[in-house]
Every structure is written in structure tokens, then in C-alpha cells.
Amino acid sequence: MIVNPGDNILVNEPIYSGTIHALQPLGCNMINVSSDEHGIIPDSLREILSRWKPEDSKNPEKNTPKFLYTVPNGNNPAGNSLTTNRKKEIYELARKYDFLIIEDDPYYFMQFNKPWAPTFLSMDVDGRVIRADSFSKVLSSGLRIGFITGPKPLIERIVLHTEVSTMHTSTFTQLLVSQLLHQWGEEGFLTHVERIIDFYRKQRDALLAAADKWLSGLAEWHVPTAGMFLWVKIKGLHDVRKLIEEKAFKKEIFMLPGYNFYLDSSAPCPYLRASFSLASPEQMDMAFQGLAQFIKESL
């Protein structure tokens, strides 16, 4: 709908594996923009874009990037969130080099610290931001309900694409969410959101406590400011694939090895993703205790 085979698009690793699997069949060229605990690094984006001149966007033969795809809050798997200043820098680069920003923000209503950074959509003055929101994380993942916001010409193309592909999501779940939101009103919905945030903040803090207790000196991590994931780098290990898949899984310690979230999944990766969405504090403690033992055995 937006890209053709061979088109350049910008992403930032680590990236949700489902996004990789959705983009790869399109035949586009995914260019990685470096990131850290605060999300995309603007200087990395600037360096990549320096391969082109701003005016090249008007010449199809130059193949300038079509769009930047980003999860700005609680990124899965890294748990990082873009700061306001970085968003402003990135948006100005989008204007300069004339590419779209796809702002996929399912964890927007799961930000732990206030004030929340403004969205790319709120900064948009050119009609170059397509924003995706979801009820999956704050109501129920089984509902499969979300919504798209953006410039009318692009939204019309999305609607047309949907009509000839999936048609629409379940009418029943659409009505269910609609009636619930009408019953709650804005105030009721935001009250519910605060309960969700409080729950996940406590879950995060419990996981961090377990990590501090068992993984100090063995691993490093940054405190996630949104979402439900902790991105852990194991010290002294070039790759955690065997550690997780051959040891942890057998002991029912379910964490994902980091290679799942990179464009080249065959490359060694010292990272793993731990989720704090459902596990109890006791389960988190036991999991990291077991993980610590496996790390020591592997060093």
C-alpha cells in the first residue's frame, strides 16, 4: 500500500518480531537506525539520511526512505521510550528528507512516568504521521481492536486496503468496546488506565527487584518507563540462544532470546527479553534465580 519491492524503509533494532515478519514478504530494504535506552538516536538517523540530499526525495530513482517505523513508548522488546527532544529532532528530519513516520503506540496508555511525551501525531503539521493505537494492552488482547489516525488521503487508502483484505475486525468486539467506552466516558476510561498503569508499575518493580537480587554483576539492563518488558544483556556471553532454549526452557523459565528481534536472526546476541505482564513476584524471583545459575554454568 505504501511500499514497493526494493523501497528503503527505516526501522530500529531490536524490533518486534511480528513487524519483521510483516515487512519481509514485501521485499523492501529495512535500514536499521541505532537506539539506546531512550529510543532512536537522532544522530544515527541523521548519519543514515546523509546518504541522500533533501531534494532527492523528489526523484524516485534516488530511492530515499519511504517511512520510519517506530514504537515510541515501551518498545517491544527493549522497553525504551523516546524523549520529547528526540521526537522533535526525528520529526524535523522527516520534514527535511520528506518521509512518513508510522507511530505504532500500543503501550501509550502504559507509561509509568508523567508528564507523558507528546506524540509524533501532535507535532505533525505536514500530514506525514500515521498513528496506530490499540486496546489490546489496556482492555483485552483477545479483542483485537485498535484504531488508526492520520491524514485523510492516507487513511482512505488504509480503509480501501482493509475492505479488500481482512474486511474488518469482529463486529461483536467493536460493539463491545464501543458500548464500554460510552458507558465509562473519558473520565471512566482514564481511571481504568490509571489502574492498569499502577498494576504494571508494581509488576515492573517486582521484576527489577528480582533482577537486582540475582543478576547483579551477571547482567545489565535499563529501567523500562512503559510497557511490559525488560531487556537484559548477559555479561560475558556472546550469545544466549543455548542458555535460553536448552537450559531455561527445560526448567520452565520462559524468556525470549534476543535474536528473535533482529533483522539478522542468525547473528549471535547476548540479550534476552523478560516479560512482567503475568508472572507473580514469587515466579519472577524463582525465574531469575534459575537464570543466574545457568549464566554461571555457561561462563
C-alpha atoms as one frame of an Amber mdcrd trajectory, in Angstrom:
protein
   0.000   0.000   0.000   2.839   2.397   0.856   5.948   0.471  -0.197   7.050
  -1.493  -3.237   9.749  -4.166  -3.520  13.169  -2.560  -3.218  11.973   0.526
  -1.357  14.042   1.715   1.595  12.350   1.951   4.988  13.770   2.868   8.385
  13.365   0.723  11.499  15.187   0.486  14.803  16.514  -2.755  16.241  15.663
  -4.542  18.397  12.240  -4.625  16.784   9.098  -6.678  17.438   9.440  -9.933
  15.513   5.895  -9.664  14.163   6.844  -6.431  12.419   9.858  -8.082  10.804
   7.680 -10.942   9.552   5.106  -8.490   8.178   7.666  -6.389   6.308   9.982
  -9.067   4.911   7.483 -10.501   2.374   7.034  -7.010   0.910  10.578  -7.115
  -0.422  11.545  -3.739   0.994  15.025  -2.886   2.238  14.953  -2.372   6.006
  17.639   0.022   7.264  18.393  -0.123  10.979  18.642   3.097  12.978  20.596
   2.681  16.211  18.826   3.142  19.538  19.614   3.192  23.255  17.619   3.319
  26.496  15.912   6.497  25.231  14.868   5.061  21.879  16.060   6.050  18.414
  19.299   8.040  18.404  18.720  11.103  16.171  22.412  11.323  15.221  22.246
   7.760  13.889  19.199   8.659  11.804  20.933  11.814  10.601  24.002   9.840
   9.540  21.906   7.368   7.555  19.968  10.129   5.833  23.205  11.892   4.865
  23.487   9.313   2.058  20.916  11.438   0.263  20.267  15.091  -0.338  16.923
  16.511   0.869  15.885  17.239  -2.716  16.448  13.578  -3.666  13.018  12.759
  -2.238  11.509  14.281  -5.378  13.441  11.864  -7.601  12.085   8.270  -7.486
  15.377   6.940  -8.853  17.197   8.059  -5.698  15.145   5.630  -3.573  15.053
   7.792  -0.466  13.414   6.173   2.606   9.626   5.949   2.352   8.938   5.906
   6.075  10.289   5.409   9.576   8.533   2.756  11.646   8.807   3.185  15.404
   7.199   2.082  18.665   7.875   5.240  20.706   6.780   4.027  24.152   7.691
   0.784  25.925   9.176  -0.653  22.764   8.869  -4.426  22.471  11.371  -5.863
  23.354  13.715  -3.153  24.655  11.201  -1.326  26.858  12.668   2.050  25.879
  10.721   5.248  25.192  11.539   8.250  23.045  12.041  11.574  24.818  10.308
  14.767  23.707  13.519  16.310  22.376  14.369  13.227  20.356  10.888  13.144
  18.860  11.253  16.763  17.793  14.617  16.059  16.150  13.276  12.998  14.364
  10.199  14.826  13.120  12.314  17.665  11.720  14.459  15.125   9.876  11.278
  13.593   8.458  10.282  17.017   7.161  13.752  17.706   5.756  14.021  14.394
   3.894  10.281  14.062   3.234   9.457  10.633   4.645   6.462   9.376   6.623
   6.504   8.345  10.276   4.478   5.293  11.274   3.904   5.749  15.002   2.862
   2.349  16.367   1.992   3.092  20.000   0.210   0.150  21.692   1.855   0.941
  25.053   0.917   4.631  25.083  -1.521   4.128  27.966   1.090   2.161  29.916
   3.595   4.948  30.581   4.782   4.944  34.182   6.127   8.498  34.481   4.399
  11.825  33.925   4.274  14.107  32.072   3.977  11.900  29.001   5.986  12.940
  25.968   3.867  14.411  23.151   3.089  12.080  20.268   4.509  12.450  16.781
   0.929  12.971  15.628   0.543  16.002  17.898   3.667  17.514  16.298   2.559
  16.848  12.738   1.974  19.913  10.588   2.513  18.277   7.184   0.265  15.219
   7.248   3.213  12.814   7.373   2.382  10.833  10.546   0.245   7.681  10.625
  -0.525   6.742  14.206  -1.720   3.323  15.393  -3.309   2.829  18.834  -4.564
  -0.359  20.442  -6.995  -1.521  23.110  -5.199  -4.879  23.337  -2.944  -3.830
  26.205  -5.483  -1.928  28.309  -8.686  -3.945  27.748  -8.000  -7.416  26.353
  -5.601  -8.775  23.758  -8.304 -11.123  22.501 -10.465  -8.219  21.321  -8.009
  -7.388  18.504  -9.257  -3.812  18.387  -7.219  -0.741  17.517  -7.542   2.481
  15.569  -5.553   4.494  13.045  -5.202   8.279  12.989  -3.578  10.307  10.237
  -4.065  12.470   7.141  -7.294  11.761   5.289  -5.738  10.641   1.953  -3.635
   8.008   3.725  -6.492   6.842   5.942  -8.698   6.428   2.861  -6.074   4.143
   1.316  -5.873   2.112   4.524  -9.670   1.738   4.554  -9.656   0.631   0.912
  -6.885  -1.871   1.603  -8.817  -3.256   4.585 -12.016  -3.594   2.560 -10.304
  -5.865   0.023  -8.262  -7.877   2.532  -9.484  -8.530   6.083 -12.774  -6.593
   5.612 -12.906  -5.538   9.270 -12.327  -6.852  12.735 -15.152  -8.636  14.544
 -18.346  -6.565  14.671 -19.155  -8.082  18.053 -15.892  -6.927  19.627 -16.252
  -3.500  18.004 -19.689  -3.108  19.592 -18.419  -4.421  22.921 -15.611  -1.848
  23.080 -17.880   0.932  21.811 -20.518   0.294  24.471 -17.904   0.013  27.214
 -16.303   3.329  26.261 -19.692   5.058  26.061 -20.586   3.709  29.486 -17.262
   4.773  31.009 -16.892   8.114  29.271 -13.487   9.781  29.076 -13.142  10.088
  32.845 -14.012   6.441  33.426 -11.588   5.267  30.744  -8.726   7.325  32.179
  -9.499   5.990  35.665  -9.206   2.488  34.233  -5.916   3.451  32.565  -4.512
   4.612  35.906  -5.348   1.205  37.400  -3.574  -0.502  34.506  -0.511   1.705
  34.951  -0.425   1.032  38.687  -0.617  -2.726  38.084   2.188  -2.794  35.534
   4.358  -0.425  37.559   4.161  -2.841  40.502   4.916  -5.751  38.174   7.921
  -3.917  36.753   9.244  -3.046  40.200   8.907  -6.675  41.317  10.887  -7.860
  38.290  13.557  -5.212  38.859  13.847  -6.295  42.497  14.386  -9.894  41.392
  16.929  -8.782  38.788  18.854  -6.743  41.359  18.822  -9.697  43.741  20.020
 -12.401  41.362  21.546 -10.833  38.241  23.721  -8.037  39.653  27.204  -8.482
  38.231  25.963 -11.063  35.727  23.822  -8.843  33.523  22.857  -5.249  32.820
  19.566  -3.565  31.985  17.768  -0.229  31.898  14.598   0.550  33.825  11.644
   0.468  31.388   9.454   3.578  31.541   6.477   1.994  29.775   5.135  -1.329
  28.561   5.728  -4.803  29.975   9.248  -5.857  29.007  12.756  -5.863  30.466
  15.658  -6.115  28.007  18.613  -7.843  29.651  22.195  -8.095  28.382  24.126
 -11.058  29.784  27.741 -10.190  30.532  30.468 -12.497  29.263  28.221 -14.414
  26.848  28.456 -13.853  23.115  25.083 -15.480  22.508  22.249 -16.574  24.840
  20.472 -18.902  22.423  21.612 -22.146  24.083  21.277 -20.660  27.561  17.583
 -19.955  26.997  16.490 -22.671  24.584  18.468 -25.600  26.000  18.540 -24.763
  29.710  15.936 -22.199  30.759  13.053 -23.604  28.689  13.606 -27.089  30.089
  13.142 -25.685  33.602  10.005 -23.777  32.500  11.766 -20.416  32.653  10.226
 -18.672  29.676  12.183 -15.718  28.343  12.927 -14.964  24.706  16.481 -14.925
  23.322  17.215 -11.598  21.689  17.957 -12.899  18.185  14.190 -13.031  17.584
  14.137  -9.231  17.465  16.866  -8.551  14.904  16.775  -8.443  11.111  19.626
 -10.962  11.007  18.323 -13.583  13.403  21.316 -15.838  12.739  23.783 -13.420
  14.337  24.914 -14.045  17.941  23.026 -11.977  20.514  23.775 -11.505  24.248
  20.295 -10.112  25.023  17.093 -11.690  26.284  13.590 -10.354  26.850  11.722
 -10.904  30.100   8.026 -10.040  30.364   6.447  -8.867  33.619   2.851  -8.952
  32.408   1.513 -12.043  34.208   4.129 -13.627  36.457   3.812 -13.265  40.219
   6.697 -11.756  42.236   7.476 -15.248  43.521   7.674 -16.634  39.986   9.889
 -13.739  38.898  12.234 -14.387  41.811  12.493 -18.110  41.058  12.993 -17.468
  37.338  15.886 -15.074  37.821  17.411 -17.310  40.478  17.423 -20.151  37.968
  18.673 -17.896  35.186  21.551 -16.710  37.370  22.597 -20.315  37.966  22.508
 -21.098  34.242  24.589 -17.997  33.467  27.254 -19.031  35.973  27.357 -22.517
  34.474  27.775 -21.044  30.974  30.608 -18.636  31.757
